[in-house]
């Protein structure tokens, strides 16, 4: 984790909540009899409705003990360095600026204003709500969704004051099952309001939300807000310049949520980082935006047109948005330059180039594989449990390779598998994992691989290239040329000293796993919707796979198994292959074959294809030559009469296959 250093006079994080709505004056807490709001302020307590213009004292730490409301015609000024500590009072504790009132938050980069609960936990208090007189599709003098404050008019240049260098923490108190306070809520706030350098951290709802209005914001830091980081509705038409959004907790909503009509707000320079997947940009109804300088890292969905609104409403880098684009360009916003916020940010570390020594990754970091990452002879790469590597959708330029004499140690667990995937997991987004060993191959020693030109093959059948435990790979199979593509996992002459178990390859545009000679064995292999062969082997591989589960639910794949060239009799124990789209199950080319026990096939049009009329005796199923009849009119394609109805492999305990970025 990287520390953004800021001097805040001993306070780690400032929090300013934004209210999802506003409350009615009649419900406001009142001062203790005999004490005016002003007297309370002088003693360091904030509650009630302000009765005159007032400037807080930065030398006083204020206790926000209830609602604090700035009514029409009055101004609250908060000088640099002021600390406001909100009681953990949920929806009863917030700051609201009504129509016609102003708030001037005059923090500096070295002495920001801080609004926070003592514990800084999400949902502790309400937040900051500002109500203005600008236009909103809800109409003039509308009532906020919570609290009943009035907002909206016709003055798009309305001025509700200024906010500079503000940090808010712990907002998002729950109002009811449908509504929560936001960190900062802008209700029809006008363009005359100046908003610059705001951080909203650990909010239980949105970071900032705009309900119509024309206000713009510059430099926005939003970290771990549990609903939307940036939300707008009711025709907001302002601009956000320079926003950094981070998600490192599960089950948040989105980076952006736009709703209702599209008044074309603009986002200039948005960098968003997730270590937990999720959705980046969501647009409801007819909503849209114009976005430039977009960099998304780690999101499973880039764009969600929730109600099937037109993509033309979302313009990114000058063109209509594309649902299949991961938008993982180089980051445009670096929050380390924002000295007014003090927070730990997720480190997104780039993986590229060559590994020449012993390198161990850190599961607490987010990694992005941006090009080739090659483990050289004599070097090792260790990837601990729970590590997630985001592969840039860079096609054949992006892959991991382990050369002869190098080793890889993927140490996932069933609870914390290692995940290597492109953000959207689309077939062909990136290359995959290639390992080159020194075992025998019919291609001969020191052969050149069809991908990468790597050298492989020797005479050490017990060669050890490391170990792989609990690995999930998605989106591989980048196209090299008309004849070749990367596989999910390619094992070139890998020896039996290498340990491989519990591997899932999902949504690859070529093979799931392919063996080029070698003697390596694999156990617990899950292969889903790989568009060529699920398991492929050639060059005399003679290892064993124990427990293979294959799923085909998309049209046009090649086969469940493809064996090629000579038959060195690899063995398969417990194979379940299920197709909902027909196709071919087992294909053997040239003289290839295998010994198979525990075979369960469902849904394939062709059970067995001896592509080059190889002998059926090469295929042993349940200790006998394959019992099969040629299909009508075919010379090499068979239906199995027996041997394909073993009990299906039970993978209900393989929860690790569901892991994602």
CORTAPE-V521472 format. One record per backbone hydrogen bond with DSSP energy under -0.5 kcal/mol. NH is the residue of the N-H (numbers start at 0). CO is the residue of the C=O. Records with the same first field share a line. If there is no record, write none. Layout:
# CORTAPE-V521472
NH = CO, CO
This chain:
# CORTAPE-V521472
1 = 344
3 = 1, 342
4 = 2
7 = 5
10 = 7
11 = 9
14 = 167
17 = 126
18 = 16
21 = 145
23 = 146
26 = 23
27 = 24
34 = 31
35 = 33
39 = 35
40 = 36
41 = 37
42 = 38, 39
43 = 40
44 = 39
45 = 62
46 = 44
47 = 66
49 = 68
53 = 74
55 = 76
57 = 55
59 = 56
61 = 59, 82
62 = 43
63 = 61, 84
64 = 45, 62
65 = 45
67 = 93
68 = 47
69 = 95
70 = 68
72 = 99
73 = 70
75 = 101
76 = 53
77 = 103
78 = 76
79 = 105
80 = 110
81 = 78
82 = 59
83 = 113
84 = 61, 82
85 = 83, 115
86 = 63
88 = 86
89 = 123
91 = 88
92 = 89
93 = 65, 91
94 = 126
95 = 67
96 = 128
97 = 69, 95
98 = 149
100 = 97
101 = 73
102 = 159
103 = 75
104 = 102, 161
105 = 77, 103
106 = 163
107 = 110
112 = 164
113 = 81
114 = 166
115 = 83
116 = 168
117 = 85
122 = 170
123 = 120, 169
124 = 169
125 = 89, 92
127 = 16, 182
128 = 94
129 = 184
130 = 96
131 = 186
133 = 187
136 = 233
138 = 135
140 = 151
141 = 138, 150
143 = 141, 148
147 = 143
148 = 21, 145
150 = 141
151 = 131
152 = 133
154 = 132
155 = 153
157 = 154
159 = 157
161 = 102
162 = 193
163 = 104
164 = 195
165 = 196
166 = 112
167 = 14, 198
168 = 114
169 = 200
171 = 125
172 = 124
174 = 178
175 = 178
180 = 172
181 = 17
182 = 205
183 = 17, 206
184 = 127
185 = 183, 208
186 = 129, 184
187 = 185, 210
190 = 155
191 = 157
192 = 157, 189
193 = 160
194 = 192
195 = 162
196 = 217
197 = 218
198 = 165
199 = 220
200 = 167
201 = 222
203 = 170
206 = 227
207 = 228
208 = 183
209 = 230
210 = 185, 208
211 = 209, 232
212 = 134
213 = 188
214 = 188
215 = 192
216 = 238
217 = 194
218 = 240
219 = 241
220 = 197
221 = 219, 243
222 = 199
223 = 245
225 = 202, 223
226 = 204
228 = 253
229 = 254
230 = 207
231 = 256
232 = 209
234 = 258
235 = 232
236 = 212
239 = 265
240 = 216, 238
241 = 239, 267
242 = 268
243 = 219
244 = 270
245 = 221
246 = 272
251 = 248
252 = 226
254 = 278, 279
255 = 279
256 = 229
257 = 281
258 = 231
262 = 260
264 = 287
265 = 237
266 = 289
267 = 239
268 = 266, 291
269 = 292
270 = 242
271 = 294
272 = 244
273 = 296
274 = 246
276 = 297, 660
278 = 252
279 = 300
280 = 301
281 = 255, 279
282 = 303
283 = 257
286 = 283
288 = 312
289 = 264
290 = 288, 314
291 = 266
294 = 269
295 = 326
296 = 271
299 = 277
300 = 277
303 = 280
305 = 282, 303
306 = 282
307 = 304
312 = 309
313 = 310
314 = 288, 312
315 = 313, 318
316 = 290
318 = 315
320 = 310, 313
324 = 321
328 = 293
334 = 332
336 = 333
337 = 334
338 = 336
340 = 337
342 = 340
344 = 1, 342
347 = 345
348 = 346, 365
350 = 367
351 = 349
352 = 371
354 = 373
355 = 353
358 = 356, 379
360 = 381
364 = 361
365 = 346
366 = 364, 387
367 = 348
368 = 389
369 = 350, 367
370 = 350
372 = 398
373 = 352
374 = 400
375 = 354, 373
377 = 404
378 = 375
379 = 356
380 = 406
381 = 358
382 = 408
383 = 381
384 = 410
385 = 415
386 = 383
387 = 364
388 = 418
389 = 366, 387
390 = 388, 420
391 = 368, 389
393 = 391
394 = 428
396 = 393
397 = 394
398 = 370, 396
399 = 431
400 = 372
401 = 433
402 = 374, 400
403 = 454
405 = 402
406 = 378
407 = 464
408 = 380
409 = 466
410 = 382, 408
411 = 468
412 = 415
417 = 469
418 = 386
419 = 471
420 = 388
421 = 473
422 = 390
427 = 475
428 = 425, 474
429 = 474
430 = 394, 397
432 = 487
433 = 399, 431
434 = 489
435 = 401
436 = 491
438 = 492
441 = 538
443 = 440
445 = 456
446 = 443, 455
448 = 446, 453
452 = 448
453 = 450
455 = 446
456 = 436
457 = 438
459 = 437
460 = 458
462 = 459
464 = 462
466 = 407
467 = 498
468 = 409
469 = 500
470 = 501
471 = 417
472 = 503
473 = 419
474 = 505
476 = 430
477 = 429
479 = 483
480 = 483
485 = 477
487 = 510
488 = 511
489 = 432
490 = 513
491 = 434, 489
492 = 490, 515
495 = 460
496 = 462
497 = 462, 494
498 = 465
499 = 497, 520
500 = 467
501 = 522
502 = 523
503 = 470
504 = 525
505 = 472
506 = 527
508 = 475
511 = 532
512 = 533
513 = 488
514 = 535
515 = 490
516 = 514, 537
517 = 439
518 = 493
519 = 493
520 = 497
521 = 543
522 = 499
523 = 545
524 = 546
525 = 502
526 = 548
527 = 504
528 = 550
530 = 507, 528
531 = 509
533 = 558
534 = 559
535 = 512
536 = 561
537 = 514
540 = 537
541 = 517
544 = 570
545 = 521
546 = 544, 572
547 = 573
548 = 524
549 = 575
550 = 526
551 = 577
556 = 553
557 = 531
559 = 583, 584
560 = 584
561 = 534
562 = 586
563 = 536
567 = 565
569 = 592
570 = 542
571 = 594
572 = 544
573 = 596
574 = 597
575 = 547, 573
576 = 599
577 = 549
578 = 601
579 = 551
581 = 602
583 = 557
584 = 605
585 = 606
586 = 560, 584
587 = 608
588 = 562
591 = 588
593 = 617
594 = 569
595 = 593, 619
596 = 571
599 = 574
600 = 643
601 = 576
604 = 582
605 = 582
606 = 637
607 = 637
608 = 585
609 = 635
610 = 587, 608
611 = 587
612 = 609
617 = 614
618 = 615
619 = 593, 617
620 = 618, 623
621 = 595
623 = 620
625 = 615, 618
627 = 625
628 = 638
630 = 636
633 = 630
637 = 607
638 = 628
640 = 626
641 = 626
645 = 598
650 = 648
653 = 650
654 = 652
656 = 653
657 = 654
658 = 655
